[in-house]
């Protein structure tokens, strides 16, 4: 599995469901669900269904801003936590302090 395609959640069994996060080649971001089993019939009677939400590349920075705001609001250690998160996930970042 490539780093740009990761399974976030999975339910095995008769009512199978897989939720994946995918970074597309064009820079867009997709959250994709695949259902299979008797609990997910489509209009044509097939027992499998797919659906997804795609955020276009030009909106990914806005999405990142909003998700970071949601995660770090009220967190006095937000800068340190964010730096550690980036470091732990090999995200290039620059940390500076004033003299």
Backbone as a ProteinNet text record, in pm:
[ID]
protein_1_A
[PRIMARY]
XXXXXXXXXXXXXXXXXXXXXXXXXXXXXXXXXXXXXXXXXXXXXXXXXXXXXXXXXXXXXXXXXXXXXXXXXXXXXXXXXXXXXXXXXXXXXXXXXXX
[TERTIARY]
84.6	0	89.2	64.4	142.7	107.8	200.8	179	66.4	31.1	-75.4	-212.8	-223.9	-349.6	-348.9	-431.7	-430.2	-573.3	-588.2	-718	-733.2	-838.7	-863.9	-949.6	-1040.6	-1131	-1175.1	-1205.7	-1247.8	-1338.3	-1443.8	-1531.3	-1540.5	-1496.7	-1504.7	-1635.9	-1666.9	-1786.6	-1889.2	-2012.4	-2119.2	-2147.3	-2135.5	-2156.7	-2020.5	-1941	-1805.7	-1809.2	-1715.5	-1696.5	-1548.6	-1497.1	-1360.4	-1364.2	-1295.9	-1285.8	-1138.7	-1111.6	-974.2	-955.1	-836.1	-794.4	-692.8	-714.9	-629.7	-585.4	-454.3	-398.6	-379.1	-455.2	-453.9	-330.4	-292.8	-175.8	-185	-305.6	-322.1	-322.3	-299.3	-294.8	-428.5	-533.8	-663.1	-663	-756.7	-766.1	-902.7	-906.1	-1031.9	-1050.8	-1172.5	-1214.3	-1315.8	-1285.9	-1357.8	-1409	-1533.7	-1591.4	-1639.2	-1610.8	-1657.3	-1735.5	-1859.8	-1947.2	-1975.8	-1987.5	-2023.9	-2101.7	-2213.4	-2292.4	-2438.7	-2519.3	-2663.8	-2713	-2635.4	-2678.9	-2652.8	-2597.7	-2561.5	-2607.5	-2732.9	-2776.2	-2788.4	-2753.5	-2765.8	-2902.6	-2931.4	-3060.7	-3084	-2976.2	-2991.8	-2981.4	-2981.9	-2985.6	-2850.2	-2740.7	-2608.6	-2580.2	-2512.2	-2481	-2341.1	-2310.5	-2186	-2210.1	-2141.2	-2163.7	-2034.8	-2005.5	-1891.5	-1940.2	-1880.5	-1906.9	-1785.2	-1767.1	-1648.8	-1673.1	-1586.3	-1580.6	-1439.1	-1427.4	-1296.9	-1284.4	-1175.5	-1144.8	-1039.6	-1068.7	-972.4	-843.5	-734.3	-601.5	-599.7	-668.2	-663.3	-737.8	-808.7	-879.5	-813.1	-707.5	-645.3	-581.5	-518.8	-459.6	-567.8	-681	-792.6	-841.4	-853.1	-894.7	-794.8	-664.5	-560.9	-572.9	-595.3	-611.5	-728.3	-841.9	-960.2	-943	-879.9	-856.6	-759	-654.8	-559.8	-627	-710.2	-783.8	-868.3	-939.4	-1024	-941.7	-827.9	-745.1	-673.5	-627.9	-541.3	-606.8	-731.3	-795.2	-791.7	-748.3	-740.2	-617.3	-527.6	-408.4	-289	-246.2	-135.1	-1.9	6.9	129.6	116.7	27.6	-1.8	122.3	211.7	329.3	418.4	443.6	527.8	460.7	331.5	259.5	260.1	242.4	243.9	382.2	485.5	623.3	650.7	611.7	634.8	556.2	434.3	353.5	422.6	468.4	538.8	663	742.5	865.3	834.4	735.2	698.9	644	596	538.7	621.4	744.5	839.9	784.2	715.3	665.7	769.1	822	921.2	860	932.1	885.5	1006	983.4	1090.4	1046	1123.5	1092.7	1195.1	1146.9	1235.8	1189.8	1285.2	1254.4	1314.8	1263.7	1321.2	1447.9	1542	1668.9	1647.9
-117.8	0	124.1	216	337.5	433.3	523.8	621.8	719.1	726.3	818.2	750.6	630.1	555.7	471	507.4	437.4	403.4	284.1	242.9	299.1	377.2	439	352	276.7	192.6	75.4	-35.9	-156.3	-238.7	-291.2	-386.9	-507.4	-621.6	-745	-816.8	-916	-994.7	-973.7	-1012.6	-1005.6	-862	-767.5	-626.1	-557	-592.4	-539.4	-390.5	-316.7	-174.8	-140.2	-64.4	-13.7	135.8	212.9	357.8	390.5	458	488.4	638.1	684.6	820.8	812.7	891.2	883.1	1022.1	1039.7	1160.6	1130.9	1199.3	1173.4	1236.1	1187.3	1235.7	1385.1	1438.3	1580.8	1668.7	1609.1	1684.4	1693.2	1638.6	1637.5	1529.4	1540.2	1447.7	1382.1	1249.9	1176.3	1088.1	1090.1	997	905.2	776.3	679.5	564.2	525.5	411	306.5	181.6	67.6	-23.6	-47.9	-139.4	-262.1	-376.2	-499.1	-586.4	-638.8	-727.4	-691.2	-768	-751.1	-616.5	-548.2	-420.4	-301	-325.8	-211.6	-227	-267.9	-285.4	-151.7	-153.4	-35.2	-35.9	68.9	80.2	-35	-88.5	-198.6	-336.2	-339.9	-466.5	-528.2	-469.8	-523.8	-500.5	-593.7	-581.9	-523.7	-421.2	-347.8	-203	-115	26.3	100.8	203.5	290.4	433.8	513	656.3	727.1	854.2	927.7	1076.9	1148	1293.7	1329.6	1416.7	1460.9	1610.9	1652.8	1794.8	1827	1922	1953.2	2010.8	1993.4	2034.6	2179.5	2267.6	2409.5	2439	2342.8	2360	2283	2206.4	2123.1	2208.2	2320.4	2407.2	2461.6	2500.8	2549.8	2440	2318.7	2204.4	2180.3	2183.8	2163.4	2268.8	2392.9	2501.6	2473.1	2434.9	2409.4	2288.4	2183.2	2065.4	2095.5	2175.2	2213.4	2302.5	2393.6	2479.9	2394.9	2297.3	2210.3	2129.7	2080.9	1997.4	2076.7	2198.1	2270.4	2386.3	2417.2	2526.8	2501	2600	2587.1	2514.2	2473.7	2396.3	2490.1	2517.7	2609	2553.3	2424	2361.1	2326.9	2396.2	2363.5	2363.2	2463.2	2469.9	2347.8	2314.1	2197.8	2068.9	2054.6	1935.1	1921.8	2033.9	2031	1996.5	2057.1	2024.5	1875.9	1821.8	1679.9	1590.1	1630.8	1555.9	1552.5	1668.2	1674.4	1586.4	1599.3	1520	1370.6	1331.1	1189.9	1130.6	1216.4	1169.7	1210.3	1253.7	1291.7	1398.5	1497.7	1612.3	1724.3	1770.2	1876	2000.1	2057.4	2178.3	2257.8	2380.3	2465.6	2521.9	2497.2	2546.3	2652.9	2768.4	2877.2	2937.2	3002.4	3078.9	3217	3312.4	3447	3450	3539.6	3549.7	3603.1
0	0	0	-89.8	-101.1	11.9	43.1	149	114.3	-12.4	-53.4	-59.2	-4.4	-0.7	125.7	222	350.3	392.2	446.6	498.6	640	661.3	791	881.5	822.6	901.2	815.6	883.4	811.4	901.1	839.3	906.9	815	863.8	786.3	818.1	738.2	761.9	653.4	681.6	582.8	540.1	633.2	601.4	595.5	496	479.4	448	508.9	474.7	490.5	394	398.9	369.9	453.9	435	411.7	299.6	261	241.3	275.4	247.1	135	29.3	-89	-132	-146.4	-205	-352.7	-437.4	-581.7	-646.3	-763.9	-836.6	-866.4	-881.5	-912.2	-787.5	-667.9	-543.5	-472.1	-531.8	-464.5	-356.4	-264.4	-152.4	-156.7	-142.9	-152.5	-29.6	25	129	62.7	60.2	-22.9	63.1	41.4	112.7	13	46.8	-32.9	59.9	26.7	102.5	18.7	86.6	16.9	114.2	67.6	151.1	148.6	217.4	211.6	264.7	345.5	401.1	312.1	191.3	106.9	-37.5	-59.1	-198.2	-271.8	-398	-482.2	-549.4	-623.9	-691.9	-789	-846.2	-942	-875.3	-741.1	-669.4	-636.8	-684.3	-650.2	-502.3	-440.4	-298.6	-279	-352.9	-332.6	-372.2	-304.1	-325	-293.7	-369.9	-345.6	-343.5	-256	-256.9	-199.8	-240.2	-198.4	-204.2	-134.7	-139	-181.2	-282.1	-329.3	-309.3	-245.4	-230.6	-335.6	-425.9	-530.8	-472.7	-545.9	-499.6	-451.9	-522	-484.4	-354.4	-297.6	-170.7	-55.1	-83.1	20.2	129.4	95.6	197.9	291.3	236.7	318.5	411.8	358.7	439.4	552.6	521.3	623.3	732.9	694.3	790.4	885.2	829	910.1	1002	951.7	1035.4	1148.6	1118.9	1223.8	1327.8	1281.7	1374.3	1468.2	1411	1492.7	1593.1	1550	1637.7	1746.9	1715.4	1807.4	1882.5	1856.2	1927.8	2078.5	2154.5	2300.3	2350.9	2261.2	2300	2315.9	2438.7	2462.9	2414	2395.5	2345.1	2196.3	2125.9	1986.2	1897.5	1913	1825.7	1848	1973	2004	1956.5	1980.8	1937.6	1785.8	1716.7	1570.5	1518.4	1576.6	1536.4	1556.8	1670.5	1699	1603.2	1570.5	1474.5	1338.7	1292.3	1162.7	1165.9	1269.7	1281	1282.2	1357.7	1369.4	1240.9	1151.2	1024.9	903.8	930.2	825.7	731.9	791.5	716.2	730.3	618.3	620.2	684.1	778.7	846.2	895.2	931.9	982.9	1115.9	1220.7	1353.5	1391.5	1435.3	1473.5	1605.1	1673.7	1793	1776.8	1852.7	1845.8	1929.1	1895.1	1971.5	2111.2
[MASK]
+++++++++++++++++++++++++++++++++++++++++++++++++++++++++++++++++++++++++++++++++++++++++++++++++++

